Amino acid sequence: MEAIPEAHRTITFFGDGIMRVRSIQILAVMIALASAAKAEAQQSREAVEARTLLKLEDDWARALVTRDSMAFIRLTAPGFIYTENARLMTRNQVIGGVMTGDKVDRAWNQYLVVHEFGPVAVVTGILAVTSRGKTGPYTTRYRFTDTWLNTSGTWQAVAAQDFVIPDRSGQ
């Protein structure tokens, strides 16, 4: 068996070391790229979910104007609970109030923020509603917190809390 010259052995050993270092570097880059891709996909999914929730909030406002009881049934889960200031209402009570209350001429959302927690999301914002009552038109603004649950890809409101923002225009 022929002896391998010392210089050749050193180069071979050095070469193996470089291969190991390069393999580790390539692996690290691949892990970093995979992590970045996963984070980007997660952000993209969250952006899609946020847009969906914002659309549902707008559907709610539109259903107030059109008195669309089917929209409220679609938007709210069975067992939905609603609080307005000190008053507590069930899903059916909310829908009944929308159908029989003062006529809503216009409703719009402001300052919406989506907070996602996996299959649960909380949307905060202000809902402004212009209605016509016995004494004429009036606008009410609500600071709200809506809690949504995603079940099998469908978001439904499970709870909502509204606080009527005092009208300070007469002061």
C-alpha positions, 0 to 999 in steps of 0.5 A, a space after each residue: 500500500 502506497 503512503 499518502 504524502 503529508 501535504 495531500 493528507 492535510 489538503 484532504 482533511 482541510 477539504 473535508 472540514 470545508 465541506 462540513 462547514 459549508 454543509 452547516 452553512 447551507 443548512 443554516 441558510 435553508 432553515 432561515 429561508 424556511 422560517 422566513 417563508 413560514 413567517 411570511 405565510 403566517 403574516 399573509 394568512 393573518 392579513 387575509 383573516 383580518 380583511 375577512 373580519 373587517 368585511 364582516 364588520 361592514 356587513 354588520 353595519 350594512 345589515 343595520 341599514 337594510 334590517 337584514 335578519 338573515 345577515 345577523 343570523 349568518 354573522 352571529 353564532 347560536 348563543 351570541 351575547 350582546 351588551 350595550 352599556 348595562 343592558 344584556 341581550 341574546 341573539 334573538 333580542 338583538 335581531 328583534 331590536 334591529 327589526 323593530 327599532 328606529 329606522 337606520 339610514 346610515 351606519 359605518 365603522 371607524 378606527 377598526 383594529 383586528 386582534 387575532 388569537 388563533 381561532 378567536 379574534 377581537 375587533 375593536 372600533 367605533 360604529 356610527 349610526 344615523 337613525 330616524 326616530 319619532 323626534 327626527 334624525 340622530 346619530 349615535 356612536 358606539 365604542 365596540 368590542 366584538 369577539 369572533 370565533 372561526 369554526 371550520 373556516 367560518 367566522 361568527 360573532 360570539 359576543 359583542 359589547 357596545 358603549 354609547 359614546 356620549 354626545 357632547 355636541 350640545 355642551 
